[in-house]
Amino acid sequence: MKESASRWRVNYQQAIEYEIINSPHLFQLQNDSILSVGKTEQARRFVVMDRNVEKYYAEEIHNYFSHHQIEAKIISIPSGEEHKTLESYLTIVQELDAFPINRRNEPIIAIGGGVLTDIVGFVASSYRRGLPHLKVPTTLMGYVDASIGIKTGININGNKNRLGAFAPPQKVFLDKTFLKTLPKRHILNGVCEIIKLAIIKDADLFRLLETHGSQSIEEYFQNAEGDLILDTAIQGMLEELEPNLFEEDLMRKVDFGHTFSYGLETRHETNLLHGEAVLLDMMVSSLIAKSRQFISEEDISRIFQLIDQLGIELDTTILDSDMLWASLNERTYHRDGLQRVPMPLGIGGCTFVNDIKQDEIINAVKKLEDRMILNYDHA
């Protein structure tokens, strides 16, 4: 008699492929880029935008779908990290349930900042066990960082992105004309992520920021130099993400600035933007790197000079060494039991450490505060 099997192995591979496309003036009537995905005859689209997008672009977006004879259900939700919640997720799901769309050929469209694209991506990953979705980032942070990867999520129980999924979009459409209506602070918020890549990966990008960063910020990246900075940053980010989309390797250069910032954002959710928290983290991390002789005083000075030159203001008074230490310990769980903290190896290089001590954090915070006082006195 044949013995019954006691073990089965399932092996299935699915290719991950999506496009990131520059498409200026995305919702001008003659631009059909966003209609290139999914059916268009007697078709529907479920569209989620954040309230800031609604304020400036609601009429244009409504007119676009109406002109192309697409039945569109367009809803808006509040923007900001404090609204990256289960409540926002459920609001979208309930609206989607009331406006059924085809499961494969009528993609959900997310138009907004990184918070919104994260929430909508999570809805798309879980509603009917997965729907296709398109992302249209409207903030600089979304443009160069949040929208071009496959991570989605919401915050819960006081923890950032504790619920989420890896959910590749079908396409990401980049339209930098959206950046023109951003407050200056939100432009600088995105610039912080570009600085991250420059310090940890790309010395040429750092020099681009030194040479053209200020003017590009003044022109909201609508100039040719701004194009070069944005395209270079996106290319660098994708070089890091593509080989490791599902984070099987937890030593990630792009986690530079994302160790201590976790605690900062959790504690100061309503008044600290993501990029601002990341930049504070980068400064603390860079000063720890300096104490370990990974980076020279000359390079540290260049980093601080660039931040000042670009008009980014740091509030170091919110740094609490105990909280930063707790954040490091939380990230150690997230990184599977090791700190795996990226550190700059000069400008444009990276190394990882697993043995940061609390005293190093205390000393780095003190040195950062002293530098800020010195800079203020010289201003």
C-alpha positions in Angstrom: 0.0 0.0 0.0 1.3 3.4 -0.9 2.1 5.5 2.1 0.2 8.8 2.3 2.3 11.9 1.8 3.4 13.8 4.9 4.8 16.9 3.2 4.1 19.0 0.2 6.1 21.8 -1.3 4.5 24.7 -3.2 6.8 26.7 -5.5 5.4 29.6 -7.4 7.2 32.7 -8.7 5.6 35.9 -9.7 7.5 38.6 -11.6 7.3 42.1 -10.1 7.3 44.7 -12.9 6.0 48.3 -12.9 6.8 51.5 -14.6 7.6 55.0 -13.2 6.8 57.5 -15.9 7.4 61.3 -16.2 4.1 62.7 -17.5 3.9 66.5 -17.1 0.4 68.0 -16.9 -1.1 64.6 -16.2 -4.7 65.8 -16.1 -4.7 68.0 -19.1 -7.4 66.7 -21.4 -5.1 65.7 -24.2 -2.9 63.6 -21.9 -4.1 60.1 -21.8 -1.2 58.6 -19.8 -3.3 57.6 -16.8 -5.8 55.9 -19.1 -3.1 53.6 -20.5 -3.9 51.1 -17.8 -7.2 49.3 -17.6 -10.3 49.3 -19.7 -11.6 52.6 -21.0 -14.9 51.6 -22.7 -17.8 51.9 -20.3 -15.2 52.0 -17.6 -15.1 53.2 -14.0 -12.3 54.4 -11.8 -12.2 54.7 -8.0 -10.0 57.8 -7.2 -8.7 58.8 -3.8 -7.1 62.2 -3.3 -5.9 64.0 -0.2 -7.6 67.3 0.9 -4.7 69.4 -0.2 -5.0 68.0 -3.8 -8.7 68.5 -3.7 -8.3 72.2 -2.8 -6.2 73.0 -5.9 -7.0 70.3 -8.5 -10.5 68.8 -7.8 -12.2 70.5 -10.7 -9.5 69.7 -13.2 -9.5 66.0 -12.2 -13.3 65.7 -12.3 -13.3 67.4 -15.7 -10.6 65.0 -17.0 -12.5 61.8 -16.2 -15.8 63.3 -17.4 -14.2 64.4 -20.7 -12.9 60.8 -21.3 -16.3 59.4 -20.4 -15.0 57.5 -17.4 -17.4 57.0 -14.5 -15.2 58.2 -11.6 -16.0 58.0 -7.9 -13.6 60.6 -6.4 -13.2 60.9 -2.7 -10.9 62.8 -0.5 -9.4 62.1 2.9 -7.3 64.4 5.2 -3.5 64.5 4.7 -0.8 64.2 7.3 0.8 61.5 9.3 -1.8 61.8 12.0 -4.4 60.6 9.5 -2.5 57.5 8.5 -4.9 55.4 10.5 -7.2 52.4 10.5 -10.1 54.9 10.4 -8.9 56.4 7.1 -8.3 52.9 5.7 -11.9 51.8 6.6 -13.3 55.0 5.2 -11.8 54.2 1.8 -12.9 50.6 2.0 -16.5 51.5 2.7 -16.6 54.0 -0.2 -15.0 51.4 -2.5 -17.6 48.8 -1.4 -20.4 51.2 -2.4 -18.8 51.7 -5.8 -17.8 48.3 -7.1 -15.1 48.2 -9.7 -13.9 45.3 -11.8 -11.2 43.4 -9.9 -8.5 43.5 -12.6 -9.2 46.1 -15.3 -10.3 49.1 -13.4 -7.4 50.2 -11.2 -7.7 52.3 -8.0 -5.9 55.7 -8.5 -4.2 57.4 -5.5 -3.4 61.1 -6.0 -1.6 62.7 -3.1 1.4 62.7 -0.8 3.2 59.7 0.6 0.7 59.2 3.5 -2.2 58.9 1.0 -0.3 56.6 -1.4 0.7 54.4 1.5 -2.9 54.1 2.7 -4.5 53.5 -0.7 -1.8 51.0 -1.6 -2.7 49.1 1.5 -6.4 49.2 0.6 -5.5 47.9 -2.9 -3.4 45.1 -1.4 -6.1 43.8 0.9 -9.5 44.6 -0.8 -10.7 41.4 -2.5 -7.2 40.1 -1.7 -5.7 42.5 -4.1 -6.6 45.1 -6.7 -4.4 46.9 -9.2 -3.5 50.5 -8.3 -1.8 53.6 -9.8 0.1 56.2 -7.9 0.3 59.9 -8.6 2.5 61.6 -6.0 1.9 65.3 -5.5 4.5 66.1 -2.9 8.3 66.0 -3.3 8.5 63.4 -0.6 6.1 61.1 -2.5 7.9 62.0 -5.8 11.4 60.8 -4.8 10.6 58.3 -2.1 7.2 57.1 -0.9 5.5 56.4 -4.2 8.3 54.7 -6.1 8.6 51.6 -3.9 6.2 48.9 -3.1 5.7 49.4 0.7 2.2 50.3 1.9 0.8 50.7 5.4 -1.0 52.5 8.2 -0.1 53.5 11.8 -1.7 51.7 14.7 -1.3 51.5 18.5 1.1 54.5 18.4 3.4 52.6 16.0 4.3 53.7 12.4 3.4 51.4 9.6 2.7 48.5 11.9 0.0 47.2 9.5 0.9 47.1 5.8 2.0 45.0 2.9 4.3 45.0 -0.1 2.0 46.0 -3.0 3.6 46.9 -6.3 1.6 49.5 -8.3 0.9 49.0 -12.0 2.4 52.4 -12.8 3.6 55.5 -11.0 3.0 58.8 -12.8 5.3 61.7 -12.0 4.1 65.2 -12.7 6.3 67.8 -11.1 3.8 70.6 -11.9 2.0 69.5 -8.7 5.0 70.7 -6.7 4.2 74.3 -7.6 1.3 74.5 -5.1 3.3 73.0 -2.2 4.2 75.0 0.9 7.9 75.7 1.0 8.2 73.5 4.1 7.0 70.5 2.2 9.5 71.1 -0.6 12.2 71.1 2.0 10.7 68.0 3.6 11.3 66.1 0.3 14.7 67.6 -0.1 15.8 65.9 3.2 15.3 62.5 1.5 17.4 63.6 -1.5 20.1 64.7 1.0 19.9 61.2 2.5 20.7 59.5 -0.8 23.5 62.0 -1.5 25.3 61.4 1.8 25.0 57.7 1.9 25.3 56.8 -1.8 26.0 59.5 -4.3 28.7 62.1 -3.9 27.8 63.5 -7.4 24.3 64.1 -6.2 25.6 65.9 -3.1 27.6 68.2 -5.4 24.6 68.8 -7.5 22.7 69.9 -4.4 25.6 72.2 -3.4 25.6 73.8 -6.8 22.0 73.9 -7.9 19.9 72.9 -4.8 19.1 76.4 -3.6 17.9 77.6 -7.0 15.9 74.5 -7.7 14.1 74.9 -4.3 13.4 78.5 -5.2 11.8 77.4 -8.5 10.0 74.4 -6.9 12.1 72.1 -9.1 10.5 73.4 -12.3 13.9 74.2 -13.8 16.3 71.9 -15.8 18.7 71.6 -12.9 15.8 70.5 -10.7 15.0 67.9 -13.3 18.5 66.5 -13.0 18.4 66.4 -9.2 15.1 64.7 -9.2 15.9 62.1 -11.9 19.3 61.4 -10.2 17.6 60.9 -6.8 14.9 58.6 -8.3 17.5 56.5 -10.2 19.6 56.2 -7.0 16.6 55.1 -4.9 15.6 52.5 -7.5 19.1 51.1 -7.6 18.8 50.4 -3.9 15.1 49.2 -4.0 15.0 47.0 -7.1 17.3 44.2 -6.0 15.7 44.1 -2.5 12.0 45.0 -3.1 10.7 42.7 -0.3 13.5 43.6 2.1 14.9 40.1 2.4 18.3 41.8 3.1 17.8 44.1 6.1 21.0 46.0 5.6 19.6 48.8 3.5 21.4 52.0 2.7 18.1 53.8 2.3 17.4 53.2 6.0 20.0 55.9 6.7 18.1 58.5 8.8 15.3 56.0 9.6 16.5 54.6 13.0 16.1 57.4 15.5 13.5 59.2 13.4 11.0 56.5 14.1 10.8 57.6 17.8 10.8 61.3 16.8 7.9 60.9 14.4 5.9 58.8 16.9 6.3 61.4 19.7 5.9 64.5 17.5 3.5 63.2 14.9 1.4 66.3 14.5 4.2 68.9 14.2 7.2 67.1 12.7 7.3 66.1 9.1 8.9 62.8 8.0 11.9 64.4 6.2 12.6 66.7 9.2 12.7 63.7 11.5 15.0 61.9 9.0 17.3 64.8 8.8 17.7 65.1 12.6 18.4 61.3 12.6 21.0 61.8 9.8 22.8 64.5 11.8 22.9 62.3 15.0 24.0 59.3 12.9 26.7 61.3 11.1 28.1 62.6 14.3 28.3 59.1 15.7 30.1 58.2 12.5 32.5 61.1 13.0 33.3 59.8 16.5 34.1 56.5 14.9 36.3 58.1 12.3 34.0 57.0 9.4 33.7 60.5 8.2 36.0 63.6 8.4 35.3 66.9 10.0 35.5 68.4 6.5 32.7 66.3 5.2 30.6 66.9 8.3 31.1 70.6 7.8 29.9 70.3 4.1 26.8 68.5 5.3 25.9 71.2 7.8 26.8 73.9 5.3 24.5 72.3 2.7 21.6 72.2 5.1 22.1 75.8 6.0 22.5 76.8 2.4 19.2 75.1 1.4 17.3 76.9 4.1 16.4 73.9 6.2 15.9 74.6 9.9 16.5 72.0 12.5 14.8 72.0 15.9 17.3 70.1 18.0 15.4 70.9 21.2 13.1 67.9 20.6 16.0 65.4 20.7 15.8 63.2 23.8 18.6 60.7 24.2 16.4 58.2 26.1 13.8 58.3 23.4 16.4 57.9 20.6 17.8 54.9 22.5 14.3 53.4 22.7 13.8 54.0 19.0 17.1 52.2 18.2 15.9 49.2 20.3 12.6 49.1 18.5 14.2 49.2 15.1 16.5 46.4 16.2 13.4 44.2 16.5 12.3 45.4 13.1 15.7 44.5 11.7 15.6 41.0 13.1 17.7 41.3 16.2 20.5 43.5 14.9 20.8 47.2 14.8 21.9 47.3 11.2 22.3 51.1 11.3 23.6 52.7 8.1 26.4 55.2 8.7 28.1 57.5 6.2 31.6 56.4 5.1 32.7 59.8 3.9 30.2 61.5 1.6 28.8 59.0 -0.9 29.8 55.8 1.0 28.1 53.6 3.5 28.9 51.1 6.3 26.7 49.4 8.8 27.1 49.1 12.6 25.4 46.8 15.2 27.0 48.1 18.4 25.8 51.7 19.1 25.8 52.4 22.8 23.6 54.8 24.6 26.5 57.0 25.5 27.3 57.6 21.8 23.8 58.9 21.3 24.1 61.2 24.3 27.4 62.6 23.0 26.2 63.0 19.4 23.1 64.9 20.6 25.2 67.2 22.7 27.6 67.8 19.8 24.7 68.6 17.5 23.2 71.1 19.9 26.7 72.7 20.3 27.0 73.0 16.5 23.6 74.5 16.2 24.4 77.1 18.9 27.6 77.9 17.1 25.9 78.3 13.8 23.3 80.6 15.4 26.0 82.7 17.0 27.7 83.1 13.6 24.5 84.0 11.7 
